[in-house]
Amino acid sequence: MTRTANAAGLERFSLSGRIVLVTGSTRGLGLAIAGGMAAAGAVVGINGRDADRAREIAKSIPNAFAASFDITDLDAATAVIDELVARHGRLDCLVNNAAVRDRRALEDITPEDFRRLIETNLVSQYALSRVAVRHMAARGGGRLIFISSMVGPQSFQGDPAYVASKGGLEALMRALAVELGGKGIAANAIAPGFFATDGNAPFFAKPRIAELARRIPLGRFGRPDELVGAAIFLASDAASYITGQVLTVDAGLSIAL
């Protein structure tokens, strides 16, 4: 992974020549991360369940290509990742971003609903990481990045299934960091605060959520592009000695609540 021990300054933040796959990157935070990594020099796989949309998004981003599959379909995911490596020679970084959310309360989320969400947000990301690690280990290293959550601040809404899945994801990341370090593979997570996207606009319009902005030290919700720097950093040589960490990007909300 590391180009040279003598690289310094901005060179260490470059993703030039890196092959990256960002799951759930046809919209929202995943799209912003994919576009930012491509701008930093990476060749980026645009992933989503809608193959046509993934192709259209890939056409609009330099150095991007469509890598469409449902993250809960391991056979399809494995086939796409294997083909990606066959075409590009390697996979340097997997950004596990795709997830689902169920904002209902405990009494409304059945055990079956809970199980489906855990399967998507935790088990599928574990399974995808296993596939990616097989290729990364063969090349001597790589990066796993998980998009987690500020579990504390997110919990005030209820959201028990989602919060449980994201808490499990952080624990998984730490365990993988320990297990995979000897193979040159780093595992880290990004915990976003409240970021306004097209998909969650109705939620952010609720009075009690709008009121939350006043408690954020920077006084506003985040823009998707403001998460990009964290992802580029963790995928780059600038983070070559970092693993098992959660980088919180929340404008100080988690320390203000």
Phi, psi and chi 1 to 4 in degrees:
 res  aa     phi    psi   chi1   chi2   chi3   chi4
   1 MET       -  -48.6  -82.7  -67.1  -71.0      -
   2 THR   -74.1  127.5  -56.1      -      -      -
   3 ARG   -68.7  -53.1  -65.7 -176.2 -169.2   85.3
   4 THR  -157.2  144.2  169.5      -      -      -
   5 ALA   -68.1  -17.7      -      -      -      -
   6 ASN   -94.4   -2.9  -63.5  -40.5      -      -
   7 ALA   -61.6  138.4      -      -      -      -
   8 ALA  -139.2  167.0      -      -      -      -
   9 GLY    60.3 -143.7      -      -      -      -
  10 LEU   -63.6  -23.3  -67.8  178.1      -      -
  11 GLU   -55.3  -34.5  -93.7 -175.1   52.6      -
  12 ARG   -70.6  -17.0  -64.0 -171.6   65.0   81.8
  13 PHE   -93.9   -3.7  -68.8   88.7      -      -
  14 SER   -73.0  142.1  172.1      -      -      -
  15 LEU  -109.9   20.3  -60.6 -176.8      -      -
  16 SER   -56.0  127.2  179.0      -      -      -
  17 GLY    84.2   -6.0      -      -      -      -
  18 ARG   -79.0  144.6  -57.4  -72.8  170.1   89.7
  19 ILE  -107.0  119.7  -50.0  -60.5      -      -
  20 VAL  -126.7  141.4  177.1      -      -      -
  21 LEU  -120.1  124.7  174.5   60.9      -      -
  22 VAL  -114.4  113.2 -177.1      -      -      -
  23 THR   -76.1  150.4   65.0      -      -      -
  24 GLY    60.1   43.8      -      -      -      -
  25 SER  -107.7   22.4   50.7      -      -      -
  26 THR   -93.1   -2.2   58.4      -      -      -
  27 ARG  -163.3  168.5   53.9  178.1   48.9   84.7
  28 GLY    59.9 -142.6      -      -      -      -
  29 LEU   -64.1  -37.2  -62.7 -179.2      -      -
  30 GLY   -62.1  -40.4      -      -      -      -
  31 LEU   -64.4  -42.6  176.1   56.4      -      -
  32 ALA   -63.0  -42.7      -      -      -      -
  33 ILE   -63.2  -45.6  -70.2  170.4      -      -
  34 ALA   -61.5  -46.1      -      -      -      -
  35 GLY   -63.1  -39.9      -      -      -      -
  36 GLY   -67.4  -40.1      -      -      -      -
  37 MET   -67.1  -38.0  -72.7 -177.5  143.7      -
  38 ALA   -63.3  -41.4      -      -      -      -
  39 ALA   -64.6  -27.1      -      -      -      -
  40 ALA   -83.8    1.8      -      -      -      -
  41 GLY   112.2   -7.1      -      -      -      -
  42 ALA   -76.4  153.9      -      -      -      -
  43 VAL   -93.6  119.6  175.9      -      -      -
  44 VAL  -118.1  131.5 -179.3      -      -      -
  45 GLY   -87.5  123.8      -      -      -      -
  46 ILE   -93.1  118.1  -55.4  -62.5      -      -
  47 ASN  -114.3  142.8  166.9 -100.5      -      -
  48 GLY  -176.4  167.8      -      -      -      -
  49 ARG   -75.0  -27.5  -70.5  176.7  -67.0 -177.5
  50 ASP   -87.1  103.6 -174.0  -27.5      -      -
  51 ALA   -63.6  -39.0      -      -      -      -
  52 ASP   -64.0  -44.4  -69.3  -23.4      -      -
  53 ARG   -64.8  -40.9  179.8  171.6  173.9   80.8
  54 ALA   -60.3  -41.2      -      -      -      -
  55 ARG   -65.5  -41.4  -78.6 -168.5  -68.3  -92.2
  56 GLU   -64.9  -42.8  -73.6  -56.8  -50.3      -
  57 ILE   -63.3  -43.1  -65.8  -65.5      -      -
  58 ALA   -61.1  -36.0      -      -      -      -
  59 LYS   -65.9  -27.0  -71.5  177.5 -176.5  176.6
  60 SER   -88.2   -7.1   69.5      -      -      -
  61 ILE  -118.7  120.6  -60.8  175.8      -      -
  62 PRO   -57.6  141.5  -23.4   33.9      -      -
  63 ASN    67.1   22.5  -59.2  -37.6      -      -
  64 ALA  -112.2  156.3      -      -      -      -
  65 PHE  -144.1  154.2   61.9   93.7      -      -
  66 ALA   -77.9  136.8      -      -      -      -
  67 ALA  -139.5   71.1      -      -      -      -
  68 SER   -85.8  128.4 -177.7      -      -      -
  69 PHE  -168.4  159.4   57.7   83.3      -      -
  70 ASP   -86.6  126.3 -175.8  -31.8      -      -
  71 ILE   -65.2  -15.8   64.4  166.9      -      -
  72 THR   -85.6   -5.7   63.4      -      -      -
  73 ASP  -102.2   90.5 -174.8  -17.8      -      -
  74 LEU   -63.5  -37.4 -177.6   58.0      -      -
  75 ASP   -62.4  -45.8  -71.4  -20.2      -      -
  76 ALA   -65.1  -42.6      -      -      -      -
  77 ALA   -62.0  -44.1      -      -      -      -
  78 THR   -61.8  -42.3  -60.0      -      -      -
  79 ALA   -63.0  -42.6      -      -      -      -
  80 VAL   -67.0  -43.8  171.1      -      -      -
  81 ILE   -66.5  -41.8  -66.9  174.2      -      -
  82 ASP   -60.7  -41.3  -73.2  -10.9      -      -
  83 GLU   -67.8  -37.9 -166.1  -82.5  -28.5      -
  84 LEU   -59.1  -47.3  177.9  162.5      -      -
  85 VAL   -67.6  -38.0  173.0      -      -      -
  86 ALA   -62.5  -36.3      -      -      -      -
  87 ARG   -79.7  -41.0 -172.9 -165.3  -34.5  162.5
  88 HIS  -103.8   -8.5  -63.7  -78.8      -      -
  89 GLY    91.9  -14.8      -      -      -      -
  90 ARG  -174.4  171.8   64.5 -170.5 -170.7  -80.2
  91 LEU  -132.4  117.0  174.2   61.5      -      -
  92 ASP   -90.3  -31.0  -64.3  -54.1      -      -
  93 CYS  -150.7  133.0  179.0      -      -      -
  94 LEU  -114.3  122.1  170.3   64.6      -      -
  95 VAL  -102.1  107.7 -178.8      -      -      -
  96 ASN   -83.3   88.1  -80.7  -61.6      -      -
  97 ASN  -105.7  -34.7  167.1   73.9      -      -
  98 ALA   -59.1  135.0      -      -      -      -
  99 ALA  -161.8  163.2      -      -      -      -
 100 VAL  -119.7  163.3  -64.2      -      -      -
 101 ARG  -136.7  144.5 -170.6  153.4 -161.0  169.5
 102 ASP  -134.3  103.5 -171.0  -24.1      -      -
 103 ARG   -84.1    7.8  -62.6 -176.1 -172.1  -83.2
 104 ARG   -71.6  162.3  -66.9  178.5  -62.9  163.9
 105 ALA   -82.0  171.3      -      -      -      -
 106 LEU   -51.6  -47.0  173.0   67.2      -      -
 107 GLU   -67.7  -16.9   62.9 -176.8   17.2      -
 108 ASP  -101.2  -14.0  -61.5  -42.3      -      -
 109 ILE   -99.2  110.2  -60.6  176.3      -      -
 110 THR   -73.0  161.6   66.8      -      -      -
 111 PRO   -56.0  -33.8  -29.4   37.7      -      -
 112 GLU   -66.8  -41.9  -69.0   73.2   21.8      -
 113 ASP   -63.1  -44.0  -65.5  -28.4      -      -
 114 PHE   -59.8  -44.7 -175.7   91.5      -      -
 115 ARG   -63.1  -41.2 -171.2  173.4  -66.7  109.6
 116 ARG   -63.1  -41.0  -82.4 -167.1  -65.1  -89.5
 117 LEU   -66.9  -42.5 -170.9  142.8      -      -
 118 ILE   -62.8  -39.6  -65.2  -65.4      -      -
 119 GLU   -59.3  -41.6  -77.3  -74.8  -22.0      -
 120 THR   -75.9  -50.1  -60.6      -      -      -
 121 ASN   -81.9  -19.1  -70.0    4.6      -      -
 122 LEU  -124.8  -55.2 -176.7   55.7      -      -
 123 VAL   -65.3  -43.6  178.0      -      -      -
 124 SER   -63.1  -37.5  -68.0      -      -      -
 125 GLN   -70.8  -34.0  -58.4 -154.1   29.5      -
 126 TYR   -62.4  -46.7  169.3   80.6      -      -
 127 ALA   -64.8  -42.9      -      -      -      -
 128 LEU   -63.2  -39.7  -76.0  179.0      -      -
 129 SER   -63.0  -38.3  -63.8      -      -      -
 130 ARG   -59.8  -42.4  -70.9 -176.3   78.4 -122.7
 131 VAL   -65.5  -46.6  176.5      -      -      -
 132 ALA   -63.1  -42.2      -      -      -      -
 133 VAL   -62.1  -36.2  163.5      -      -      -
 134 ARG   -56.6  -43.4  172.9  163.5   50.2   85.3
 135 HIS   -75.2  -40.2  -67.5  -68.5      -      -
 136 MET   -63.9  -42.8  -68.8  175.9 -178.2      -
 137 ALA   -63.1  -35.2      -      -      -      -
 138 ALA   -66.1  -24.9      -      -      -      -
 139 ARG   -99.7   -0.8  -66.2  -78.1  -56.9 -178.9
 140 GLY    93.3    8.8      -      -      -      -
 141 GLY   157.2  173.8      -      -      -      -
 142 GLY   170.6 -174.3      -      -      -      -
 143 ARG  -132.9  135.5  -56.2  -73.5  169.4   82.3
 144 LEU  -111.9  127.9  -62.4  174.4      -      -
 145 ILE  -124.3  124.9  -59.7  175.1      -      -
 146 PHE  -107.7  134.1  -62.7   88.3      -      -
 147 ILE   -91.3  106.7  -55.4  -56.5      -      -
 148 SER   -95.1 -137.0  179.2      -      -      -
 149 SER  -164.3  153.7  172.5      -      -      -
 150 MET   -75.1   92.7  -68.2 -171.3  -52.3      -
 151 VAL   -58.7  -41.1  172.4      -      -      -
 152 GLY   -62.1  -62.7      -      -      -      -
 153 PRO   -60.2  -35.2  -28.7   37.3      -      -
 154 GLN   -66.2  -28.7  -66.3  -75.0    1.3      -
 155 SER   -69.2  -20.5  -60.0      -      -      -
 156 PHE   -65.1  -17.5   89.6   96.7      -      -
 157 GLN   -84.4   -8.2  -53.6  164.6   47.3      -
 158 GLY    97.4 -109.2      -      -      -      -
 159 ASP    54.1   44.7 -120.2   -4.4      -      -
 160 PRO   -61.3  -38.8   24.0  -35.2      -      -
 161 ALA   -67.3  -45.0      -      -      -      -
 162 TYR   -64.0  -46.6  178.8   80.3      -      -
 163 VAL   -62.1  -40.4  170.6      -      -      -
 164 ALA   -62.9  -41.4      -      -      -      -
 165 SER   -65.7  -39.7   71.6      -      -      -
 166 LYS   -73.7  -33.9  -68.4  -61.2 -174.8  174.8
 167 GLY   -63.9  -41.2      -      -      -      -
 168 GLY   -64.3  -34.8      -      -      -      -
 169 LEU   -64.9  -39.8 -161.0   63.5      -      -
 170 GLU   -65.7  -40.7  -72.6 -169.1   10.7      -
 171 ALA   -64.1  -41.5      -      -      -      -
 172 LEU   -60.1  -45.4  170.9   64.2      -      -
 173 MET   -57.8  -43.7  174.5  -85.1  -67.1      -
 174 ARG   -66.2  -40.5  -68.1 -171.2  174.3   98.3
 175 ALA   -64.3  -40.7      -      -      -      -
 176 LEU   -67.7  -35.5  -66.8 -178.9      -      -
 177 ALA   -59.1  -41.4      -      -      -      -
 178 VAL   -69.6  -46.3  173.2      -      -      -
 179 GLU   -69.4  -35.7  179.9  173.3  -19.6      -
 180 LEU   -98.7   -6.4  -59.3  175.1      -      -
 181 GLY   -55.9  -39.8      -      -      -      -
 182 GLY   -66.9  -14.9      -      -      -      -
 183 LYS   -97.3    6.5  -62.7  178.6 -180.0  179.4
 184 GLY    79.3   17.4      -      -      -      -
 185 ILE  -108.8  123.6  -60.8  171.0      -      -
 186 ALA   -98.6  143.3      -      -      -      -
 187 ALA  -127.2  125.5      -      -      -      -
 188 ASN  -140.7  169.8  -68.8  -70.1      -      -
 189 ALA  -133.7  154.1      -      -      -      -
 190 ILE  -115.1  128.5  -60.3  171.1      -      -
 191 ALA  -108.5   98.5      -      -      -      -
 192 PRO   -74.8  147.0  -11.1   27.3      -      -
 193 GLY   -79.5 -138.7      -      -      -      -
 194 PHE   -93.6  108.8  -72.9   88.3      -      -
 195 PHE  -111.9  127.7  -78.2   76.9      -      -
 196 ALA   -83.0  122.6      -      -      -      -
 197 THR  -129.0  169.0   65.6      -      -      -
 198 ASP   -59.4  -37.7  -68.5  -19.7      -      -
 199 GLY   -68.7  -30.7      -      -      -      -
 200 ASN  -107.5   16.0   62.0   23.1      -      -
 201 ALA   -54.5  -44.7      -      -      -      -
 202 PRO   -60.5  -37.9  -25.2   36.5      -      -
 203 PHE   -65.2  -42.3  174.4   75.0      -      -
 204 PHE   -71.7  -16.4  -85.9   76.8      -      -
 205 ALA   -80.6  -11.5      -      -      -      -
 206 LYS   -66.4  136.6  -66.4 -180.0  179.0 -179.9
 207 PRO   -53.7  -42.3  -27.8   36.6      -      -
 208 ARG   -69.9  -26.5   72.8 -172.7 -175.1  100.1
 209 ILE   -79.2  -41.0  -58.8  -56.8      -      -
 210 ALA   -59.7  -37.2      -      -      -      -
 211 GLU   -63.4  -29.6  176.3   65.8   22.9      -
 212 LEU   -60.7  -29.5 -177.5   63.2      -      -
 213 ALA   -57.1  -30.4      -      -      -      -
 214 ARG   -68.6  -21.2  -61.9 -174.0 -177.3 -177.4
 215 ARG   -92.8   -6.3  -56.5 -173.1   65.4  176.3
 216 ILE   -80.5  125.5  -61.8  174.6      -      -
 217 PRO   -50.5  -38.2  -33.8   39.3      -      -
 218 LEU   -83.5   -3.6  -68.7 -173.7      -      -
 219 GLY    77.9   17.5      -      -      -      -
 220 ARG  -161.8  165.4   60.9  179.3  176.4   83.4
 221 PHE   -80.5  161.4  -62.1  123.3      -      -
 222 GLY   -83.1  156.0      -      -      -      -
 223 ARG   -96.4  145.4  -56.8 -173.8  -50.0  -89.9
 224 PRO   -51.6  -36.7  -31.6   38.7      -      -
 225 ASP   -66.9  -16.7   65.2  -78.2      -      -
 226 GLU   -81.0   -2.4  -67.5 -179.9  -59.2      -
 227 LEU   -95.9  -13.1 -163.7   68.1      -      -
 228 VAL   -63.6  -42.0  171.1      -      -      -
 229 GLY   -59.2  -38.2      -      -      -      -
 230 ALA   -64.1  -41.2      -      -      -      -
 231 ALA   -67.6  -43.4      -      -      -      -
 232 ILE   -61.3  -44.9  -68.4  173.3      -      -
 233 PHE   -57.4  -50.9  167.4   62.3      -      -
 234 LEU   -68.3  -24.5  -70.3  176.8      -      -
 235 ALA   -86.5  -11.3      -      -      -      -
 236 SER   -99.2  173.6   73.9      -      -      -
 237 ASP   -67.1  -17.0  -75.6  -14.6      -      -
 238 ALA   -63.9  -21.4      -      -      -      -
 239 ALA  -109.2   27.9      -      -      -      -
 240 SER   -64.5  -18.1   59.8      -      -      -
 241 TYR  -116.2   28.2 -159.2   56.6      -      -
 242 ILE  -122.8  125.5  -62.8  175.1      -      -
 243 THR  -154.6  153.3 -166.6      -      -      -
 244 GLY    74.5   21.1      -      -      -      -
 245 GLN  -114.8  152.7  -56.2  -58.6  -50.5      -
 246 VAL  -110.1  118.1  179.3      -      -      -
 247 LEU   -95.6  109.8  177.0   53.5      -      -
 248 THR   -86.8  127.5  -59.0      -      -      -
 249 VAL  -123.0   88.3 -175.3      -      -      -
 250 ASP  -142.5   14.2   69.9  -14.7      -      -
 251 ALA    58.6   25.8      -      -      -      -
 252 GLY    87.1    5.6      -      -      -      -
 253 LEU   -59.9  -41.3  176.3   60.0      -      -
 254 SER   -65.8  -21.0   55.9      -      -      -
 255 ILE   -97.0  -10.0   61.2  170.1      -      -
 256 ALA   -94.1  -23.3      -      -      -      -
 257 LEU   -77.9      -  -72.5  177.5      -      -
